[in-house]
Amino acid sequence: MVTTPAVVIAAPASGSGKTTLATGLIGALRRAGHRVAPFKVGPDYIDPGYHGLAAGRPGRNLDPVLVGAERVVPLYLHGSQGCDLAVVEGVMGLFDGRIDEHNTEPIAEGSTAQIAAMLGAPVILVVDARGHSQSLAALLHGFATYDSGIRLGGVILNRVGSERHEQVLRAACARVGLPVLGALPRMAELVVPSRHLGLIPAVEHGAAARDAVEAMTDLVAAHVDLAAVAALATASVTGTPWDAAEELAATGESALAAGDSGPIVAVAGGPAFTFGYAEHRELLAAAGARVEVFDPLHEQLPSGTAGLVVPGGFPEEHAADLSANNGLLSAIAEQARRGLPIHAECAGLLYLTRTLDGHPMAGVIDAEAEFGPRLTLGYRDAVVLNDSPLWRTGERLRGHEFHRTRLVAAAPAPNAWAWRAPSGETVREGAIVHQVHASYLHTHPAGNPGAMARFVAAAADFARTHAPA
């Protein structure tokens, strides 16, 4: 197959303007007639929502930590099918990734540099020009020569102060042989409201998010050489695109028994539950589920629901409205008692507690949840402690925590899994109740296809044993 060429948008450090630039570039290239595949490095759920608005197709993630390095290229080939160009937004600084004291390689696992090397794609470095002058040449020289496997294809100068400032910066780039592909003026920042975990998700921000994406597109179209960016794009990978059905078949897990019709798996969506990967629904459907998305703010469980997925998001921002839909909360509690398979991650965990910041929730998990004082963030190497509809005791997997809430007044329950914290302490987390698996840990379904097959099998069993007489 023909590989879609790509450019990787990176920066020396966080806060340089990668998301504005990448989102605007996706929109501007699409406006110029390209079919653009948008990607984000790492476990981020929020930026891909803005990428998706700009591209008119789902934003996807490339995270070797969560899915395994062997799946990165297949997932790239899958997500870029039908496109003539891909834009991959990096994470943090170019060489920043998972912190591992035992790693002696220059490229950290999960870093933007690792993804660029895997794809054989050039890196465009976005530099926050504030405070830079001739010494920019030294910084660029360092990034260009730090690892020979990374090809720095050009620079985009962001927040340039004046015409004279731009001339000095362009001369610095020329000194190290790097072309300047664009120069964005220093101006009032494009206002996209943020909260404690980053930007407000595009689904929540609604029309304002669409307006922001249009403004980013206008800005990039006016100040970046789009033709030069498109000409720079390359990718030197070959292989077979990721395929949900083939991944499931390779696990040896059989989701449906003979005679089973596809069970209805309801997936919570809407403004409160925005954290999800596109491959999740694709795997559920490939396993035989009929996936139906609903909004817990004002809708009920779809008729015939045999499995429920409640993903991450910001339920603490919508706690009063979620609590007001008490008919849904009561139905979920009753169905959980009857053995409905439920997969709840982070926000889903909070939604299943007794209360969230004092607002009554479903009460499936005997705990109270509240907004906490600190951010819990990082990858985890977890071992499964108890069987659930998804995982078996003793299995190992990788996940990612990303939250500012905590559980209080929690009654003892079988934990979902354990991991060793950087401090050396063993952390036991999550709860298994009835056929409910609830935890703070986010997992990527593409890295755990067997769990998706088991969940659909459990849903099919529930549909079969609870069918109306």
C-alpha positions as CSV (number, residue, x, y, z in Angstrom):
1,M,0.0,0.0,0.0
2,V,1.1,3.6,-0.5
3,T,2.1,5.2,2.8
4,T,0.6,8.6,3.7
5,P,3.5,11.1,4.1
6,A,3.6,12.9,7.4
7,V,5.1,15.8,9.3
8,V,5.7,15.8,13.1
9,I,5.1,19.0,15.0
10,A,7.4,19.2,18.0
11,A,8.9,21.8,20.2
12,P,11.9,22.3,22.6
13,A,9.5,22.3,25.6
14,S,5.8,22.4,26.5
15,G,4.1,25.7,26.1
16,S,5.7,26.6,22.8
17,G,2.4,26.6,20.9
18,K,2.3,23.1,19.4
19,T,-1.4,22.6,19.7
20,T,-2.3,25.9,18.2
21,L,0.1,25.4,15.3
22,A,-0.8,21.7,14.7
23,T,-4.5,22.3,14.8
24,G,-4.2,25.4,12.6
25,L,-2.0,23.5,10.2
26,I,-4.4,20.6,9.9
27,G,-7.2,23.1,9.2
28,A,-5.2,25.1,6.7
29,L,-4.0,22.1,4.8
30,R,-7.5,20.8,4.6
31,R,-8.7,24.1,3.4
32,A,-6.0,24.0,0.7
33,G,-7.5,20.7,-0.6
34,H,-5.6,18.0,1.3
35,R,-7.2,15.1,3.1
36,V,-5.4,15.3,6.4
37,A,-5.0,12.5,9.0
38,P,-4.5,14.0,12.5
39,F,-2.5,12.3,15.2
40,K,-1.3,13.1,18.7
41,V,1.6,11.5,20.4
42,G,0.9,10.1,23.9
43,P,-2.3,9.4,25.9
44,D,-3.8,12.9,25.4
45,Y,-7.6,12.9,24.9
46,I,-8.2,16.6,24.5
47,D,-6.0,17.8,21.7
48,P,-7.3,15.1,19.3
49,G,-10.8,16.6,19.7
50,Y,-9.6,19.9,18.2
51,H,-7.6,18.0,15.6
52,G,-10.8,16.2,14.6
53,L,-12.7,19.4,14.2
54,A,-9.9,20.8,12.0
55,A,-9.6,17.6,9.9
56,G,-13.2,16.6,9.6
57,R,-12.2,13.1,10.7
58,P,-11.3,11.5,14.1
59,G,-8.1,12.5,15.8
60,R,-6.1,9.5,16.8
61,N,-3.3,8.8,19.3
62,L,0.1,7.1,18.7
63,D,1.4,5.9,22.1
64,P,3.9,3.1,22.2
65,V,3.8,2.9,26.0
66,L,0.1,2.0,26.0
67,V,-0.3,-0.1,22.8
68,G,3.2,-1.5,22.3
69,A,5.8,-0.2,19.9
70,E,4.8,-2.9,17.4
71,R,1.3,-1.4,16.9
72,V,2.4,2.2,16.2
73,V,3.0,1.8,12.5
74,P,-0.2,-0.3,11.9
75,L,-2.3,2.2,13.8
76,Y,-0.8,5.0,11.8
77,L,-1.5,3.2,8.5
78,H,-5.1,2.5,9.7
79,G,-5.7,6.1,10.8
80,S,-4.3,7.6,7.6
81,Q,-6.1,5.5,5.1
82,G,-7.8,7.6,2.4
83,C,-5.6,10.6,3.2
84,D,-2.8,12.3,1.3
85,L,-1.1,13.9,4.3
86,A,-0.7,13.4,8.0
87,V,0.0,15.9,10.8
88,V,1.4,14.4,14.0
89,E,1.4,16.7,17.1
90,G,4.1,15.8,19.6
91,V,4.0,15.8,23.4
92,M,6.1,18.0,25.7
93,G,9.6,18.6,24.4
94,L,10.9,16.6,21.3
95,F,12.9,14.1,23.4
96,D,10.6,14.0,26.5
97,G,8.8,10.8,27.2
98,R,8.4,8.2,29.9
99,I,10.9,8.8,32.7
100,D,12.9,5.6,33.2
101,E,16.1,5.8,35.2
102,H,17.4,2.6,33.6
103,N,17.0,3.9,30.0
104,T,20.4,4.9,28.5
105,E,19.1,5.7,25.1
106,P,18.8,9.3,23.9
107,I,15.2,8.7,22.8
108,A,12.7,8.2,25.6
109,E,9.9,5.7,25.3
110,G,6.7,7.5,24.3
111,S,8.5,10.6,23.1
112,T,7.8,12.6,20.0
113,A,11.3,11.7,18.8
114,Q,10.5,8.0,19.1
115,I,7.3,8.3,17.0
116,A,9.1,10.4,14.3
117,A,11.8,7.7,14.1
118,M,9.2,5.0,13.8
119,L,7.4,6.7,11.0
120,G,10.5,8.0,9.3
121,A,8.9,11.4,9.2
122,P,10.6,14.9,9.4
123,V,10.2,17.0,12.5
124,I,9.1,20.6,12.3
125,L,10.2,22.4,15.4
126,V,7.9,25.1,16.8
127,V,10.0,27.6,18.7
128,D,8.5,30.2,21.1
129,A,10.5,33.2,19.9
130,R,10.0,35.3,23.0
131,G,13.4,36.0,24.5
132,H,15.3,34.4,21.6
133,S,17.8,36.2,19.4
134,Q,21.1,35.0,17.8
135,S,21.5,32.2,20.4
136,L,18.6,30.4,18.8
137,A,21.2,29.0,16.5
138,A,22.8,27.1,19.3
139,L,19.5,25.7,20.5
140,L,18.6,24.5,17.1
141,H,22.0,23.0,16.5
142,G,21.6,21.0,19.7
143,F,18.2,19.6,18.6
144,A,19.3,18.9,15.1
145,T,22.4,16.9,16.2
146,Y,21.3,15.3,19.5
147,D,20.2,12.1,17.7
148,S,21.1,11.1,14.1
149,G,17.9,9.1,13.7
150,I,15.8,12.3,13.9
151,R,15.5,14.5,10.9
152,L,14.8,18.1,11.7
153,G,13.2,19.4,8.5
154,G,12.4,23.0,9.4
155,V,11.4,25.6,12.0
156,I,8.2,27.6,12.6
157,L,8.8,30.7,14.7
158,N,5.9,31.4,17.1
159,R,5.2,34.7,18.9
160,V,7.6,36.8,16.9
161,G,7.8,40.4,18.3
162,S,8.6,42.5,15.2
163,E,9.9,42.5,11.7
164,R,13.4,43.1,12.9
165,H,13.0,40.3,15.5
166,E,12.0,37.9,12.7
167,Q,15.0,38.9,10.5
168,V,17.4,38.1,13.4
169,L,15.7,34.7,14.1
170,R,15.7,33.8,10.4
171,A,19.4,34.5,10.2
172,A,20.0,32.3,13.3
173,C,18.1,29.4,11.6
174,A,20.1,29.9,8.4
175,R,23.3,29.7,10.3
176,V,22.5,26.0,11.2
177,G,21.0,25.2,7.8
178,L,17.3,25.0,8.9
179,P,14.6,26.5,6.7
180,V,12.0,28.7,8.3
181,L,8.6,27.4,7.2
182,G,6.6,30.1,8.9
183,A,6.7,33.0,11.4
184,L,3.6,33.7,13.5
185,P,3.4,37.2,15.1
186,R,3.2,37.8,18.8
187,M,-0.4,38.7,19.4
188,A,-3.2,38.2,21.8
189,E,-3.4,34.4,22.3
190,L,-6.2,32.6,20.7
191,V,-8.5,32.1,23.6
192,V,-9.5,28.5,24.2
193,P,-10.6,28.2,27.8
194,S,-8.6,25.7,29.8
195,R,-9.1,23.9,33.1
196,H,-6.9,21.8,35.4
197,L,-6.1,19.0,32.8
198,G,-5.6,21.3,29.8
199,L,-8.0,22.7,27.2
200,I,-11.7,22.3,27.7
201,P,-12.6,19.4,25.3
202,A,-14.0,20.5,22.0
203,V,-17.3,18.7,22.7
204,E,-17.9,20.7,25.8
205,H,-16.7,24.0,24.3
206,G,-19.1,23.6,21.3
207,A,-19.4,26.5,18.9
208,A,-16.6,28.3,20.7
209,A,-14.3,25.4,19.9
210,R,-15.2,25.5,16.2
211,D,-14.6,29.3,16.2
212,A,-11.2,28.7,17.8
213,V,-10.2,26.1,15.3
214,E,-11.2,28.5,12.5
215,A,-9.1,31.2,14.0
216,M,-6.1,28.9,14.3
217,T,-6.6,27.8,10.7
218,D,-6.7,31.5,9.6
219,L,-3.5,32.3,11.6
220,V,-1.5,29.4,10.1
221,A,-2.8,29.9,6.6
222,A,-1.6,33.5,6.7
223,H,1.9,32.9,8.2
224,V,3.0,29.4,7.2
225,D,4.3,28.2,3.8
226,L,1.8,25.3,3.4
227,A,3.3,24.2,0.1
228,A,6.7,23.8,1.7
229,V,5.2,21.9,4.6
230,A,3.4,19.5,2.2
231,A,6.6,19.1,0.1
232,L,8.6,18.2,3.3
233,A,6.2,15.5,4.4
234,T,7.5,11.9,4.1
235,A,7.1,8.6,5.9
236,S,9.3,5.5,5.3
237,V,7.1,2.8,6.7
238,T,5.6,-0.3,5.2
239,G,3.2,-2.9,6.6
240,T,-0.4,-3.8,7.1
241,P,-2.9,-1.3,8.6
242,W,-4.2,-2.2,12.0
243,D,-7.5,-4.1,11.7
244,A,-9.8,-4.6,14.7
245,A,-11.2,-7.9,13.6
246,E,-7.7,-9.3,13.0
247,E,-6.5,-8.1,16.3
248,L,-9.4,-9.8,18.0
249,A,-8.8,-13.1,16.1
250,A,-5.2,-13.1,17.1
251,T,-6.2,-13.1,20.8
252,G,-8.0,-16.4,20.5
253,E,-10.9,-14.9,22.5
254,S,-14.3,-15.7,21.1
255,A,-16.7,-12.9,21.9
256,L,-20.0,-14.4,20.7
257,A,-21.3,-17.9,21.1
258,A,-23.2,-19.6,18.3
259,G,-26.7,-18.1,18.0
260,D,-25.9,-14.9,19.9
261,S,-27.0,-11.7,18.3
262,G,-24.8,-8.7,18.8
263,P,-25.4,-7.3,22.3
264,I,-26.0,-3.7,22.7
265,V,-23.1,-2.0,24.4
266,A,-23.9,1.5,25.6
267,V,-21.1,4.1,25.6
268,A,-21.5,7.2,27.7
269,G,-20.7,10.3,25.8
270,G,-21.7,14.0,25.7
271,P,-19.9,16.8,27.5
272,A,-19.2,14.9,30.7
273,F,-17.5,11.9,29.2
274,T,-15.2,12.9,26.3
275,F,-12.1,10.8,27.0
276,G,-12.0,7.9,24.6
277,Y,-10.0,6.4,21.8
278,A,-11.6,5.8,18.3
279,E,-10.3,2.3,18.3
280,H,-12.4,1.4,21.4
281,R,-15.7,1.6,19.5
282,E,-14.1,-0.1,16.5
283,L,-13.0,-3.1,18.6
284,L,-16.3,-3.4,20.4
285,A,-18.1,-3.4,17.0
286,A,-15.6,-5.9,15.5
287,A,-16.3,-8.2,18.5
288,G,-19.9,-8.2,17.5
289,A,-21.4,-5.5,19.8
290,R,-23.9,-3.0,18.6
291,V,-22.4,0.2,20.0
292,E,-24.9,3.0,21.0
293,V,-23.6,6.3,22.3
294,F,-25.8,8.2,24.8
295,D,-25.5,11.4,26.9
296,P,-25.9,10.7,30.6
297,L,-26.7,14.4,31.2
298,H,-30.2,14.0,29.8
299,E,-30.7,10.6,28.2
300,Q,-31.5,7.1,29.6
301,L,-29.8,3.8,28.9
302,P,-30.5,2.6,25.3
303,S,-33.2,-0.1,25.3
304,G,-31.8,-3.6,25.6
305,T,-28.4,-2.4,27.0
306,A,-26.3,-5.5,27.8
307,G,-23.0,-3.8,28.5
308,L,-22.0,-0.3,29.6
309,V,-18.8,1.7,29.0
310,V,-18.3,4.9,31.0
311,P,-15.1,6.5,29.8
312,G,-13.1,9.4,31.2
313,G,-13.9,13.1,31.1
314,F,-14.9,15.9,33.5
315,P,-17.9,14.7,35.5
316,E,-17.0,17.1,38.3
317,E,-17.8,20.0,36.0
318,H,-21.3,18.6,35.3
319,A,-22.0,16.9,38.7
320,A,-25.2,18.7,39.4
321,D,-26.7,17.9,36.0
322,L,-25.5,14.3,36.1
323,S,-27.1,13.9,39.5
324,A,-30.4,15.4,38.3
325,N,-30.8,12.6,35.9
326,N,-31.7,10.3,38.8
327,G,-33.7,7.9,36.6
328,L,-30.6,6.9,34.8
329,L,-28.6,6.7,38.0
330,S,-31.2,4.4,39.5
331,A,-31.3,2.2,36.3
332,I,-27.5,1.8,36.3
333,A,-27.5,0.8,39.9
334,E,-30.3,-1.7,39.4
335,Q,-28.7,-3.2,36.3
336,A,-25.3,-3.4,38.0
337,R,-26.9,-5.4,40.8
338,R,-28.3,-7.7,38.2
339,G,-24.8,-8.3,36.8
340,L,-24.6,-5.8,33.9
341,P,-21.0,-5.8,32.7
342,I,-19.7,-2.2,33.2
343,H,-16.3,-0.8,32.2
344,A,-15.7,2.5,34.0
345,E,-12.5,4.5,33.7
346,C,-11.6,7.6,35.8
347,A,-14.7,9.8,35.2
348,G,-16.7,6.6,35.0
349,L,-15.4,5.5,38.4
350,L,-16.5,8.8,39.9
351,Y,-19.9,8.5,38.2
352,L,-20.5,5.1,39.9
353,T,-19.6,6.3,43.5
354,R,-22.2,7.4,46.1
355,T,-21.5,11.1,45.7
356,L,-19.3,13.4,43.6
357,D,-18.5,16.7,45.4
358,G,-21.6,16.1,47.4
359,H,-23.9,15.4,44.5
360,P,-25.6,11.9,44.6
361,M,-24.3,9.5,41.9
362,A,-25.1,5.9,41.0
363,G,-23.9,4.4,44.3
364,V,-22.5,1.2,42.6
365,I,-19.1,1.8,44.2
366,D,-19.3,2.3,48.0
367,A,-17.2,5.5,48.1
368,E,-17.4,9.3,47.9
369,A,-15.5,11.3,45.4
370,E,-14.2,14.8,45.6
371,F,-12.0,17.3,43.7
372,G,-8.5,17.0,45.2
373,P,-5.6,19.4,45.8
374,R,-3.1,17.8,43.4
375,L,-2.7,16.3,40.0
376,T,-2.1,12.5,39.7
377,L,-0.3,11.9,36.5
378,G,1.8,9.2,34.9
379,Y,2.1,5.8,33.2
380,R,1.6,2.7,35.4
381,D,2.7,-0.9,34.9
382,A,-0.3,-2.7,36.5
383,V,-0.9,-6.3,37.5
384,V,-4.6,-7.5,37.7
385,L,-5.6,-8.5,41.2
386,N,-9.1,-9.9,40.6
387,D,-11.1,-11.3,37.7
388,S,-13.5,-9.0,35.9
389,P,-15.4,-9.0,32.6
390,L,-12.3,-7.6,31.0
391,W,-9.2,-8.9,32.7
392,R,-8.0,-12.1,34.4
393,T,-6.0,-12.2,37.7
394,G,-2.3,-12.0,37.1
395,E,-2.4,-10.3,33.7
396,R,-0.1,-7.4,33.2
397,L,-0.8,-4.2,31.3
398,R,0.1,-0.6,31.0
399,G,-2.2,2.3,31.8
400,H,-2.1,6.0,32.4
401,E,-3.5,8.1,35.3
402,F,-4.6,11.7,34.8
403,H,-6.9,13.2,37.4
404,R,-7.3,15.8,40.2
405,T,-10.0,13.9,42.1
406,R,-9.8,11.3,44.9
407,L,-12.0,8.8,46.7
408,V,-12.8,9.3,50.3
409,A,-14.9,7.3,52.8
410,A,-14.4,4.3,50.6
411,A,-15.6,0.9,51.9
412,P,-13.3,-2.1,51.2
413,A,-13.8,-3.8,47.9
414,P,-11.7,-6.2,45.8
415,N,-9.2,-4.0,44.0
416,A,-8.8,-4.0,40.2
417,W,-5.0,-4.0,40.1
418,A,-1.8,-2.9,41.7
419,W,1.4,-1.2,40.6
420,R,4.6,0.1,42.2
421,A,4.8,3.9,42.6
422,P,8.0,5.8,41.9
423,S,8.4,6.0,45.7
424,G,8.6,2.2,45.8
425,E,5.2,1.9,47.5
426,T,2.7,-0.7,46.2
427,V,-0.5,1.0,45.1
428,R,-3.7,-1.0,45.0
429,E,-6.4,0.8,43.1
430,G,-9.9,0.4,41.5
431,A,-12.8,-1.8,42.5
432,I,-14.5,-4.9,41.2
433,V,-18.2,-5.0,42.2
434,H,-20.7,-7.5,40.7
435,Q,-19.6,-7.4,37.0
436,V,-18.3,-3.9,37.3
437,H,-14.6,-2.9,36.7
438,A,-14.0,0.6,37.9
439,S,-10.7,2.3,38.1
440,Y,-8.8,5.6,37.7
441,L,-6.5,3.9,35.2
442,H,-7.0,4.7,31.5
443,T,-6.1,1.9,29.1
444,H,-5.9,1.9,25.3
445,P,-8.1,-0.8,23.9
446,A,-5.8,-1.4,20.9
447,G,-3.2,-2.5,23.4
448,N,-5.7,-4.9,25.1
449,P,-7.9,-6.4,22.4
450,G,-8.5,-9.6,24.4
451,A,-10.2,-7.5,27.1
452,M,-12.6,-6.0,24.6
453,A,-13.5,-9.5,23.3
454,R,-14.2,-10.7,26.9
455,F,-16.3,-7.7,27.6
456,V,-18.5,-8.2,24.6
457,A,-18.8,-11.9,25.5
458,A,-19.9,-10.9,29.0
459,A,-22.5,-8.5,27.5
460,A,-23.8,-11.3,25.2
461,D,-24.1,-13.6,28.2
462,F,-26.1,-10.9,30.1
463,A,-28.3,-10.3,27.1
464,R,-29.0,-14.1,26.8
465,T,-29.7,-14.7,30.5
466,H,-31.8,-11.5,31.0
467,A,-33.8,-11.7,27.8
468,P,-37.5,-11.0,28.3
469,A,-39.5,-14.2,28.7
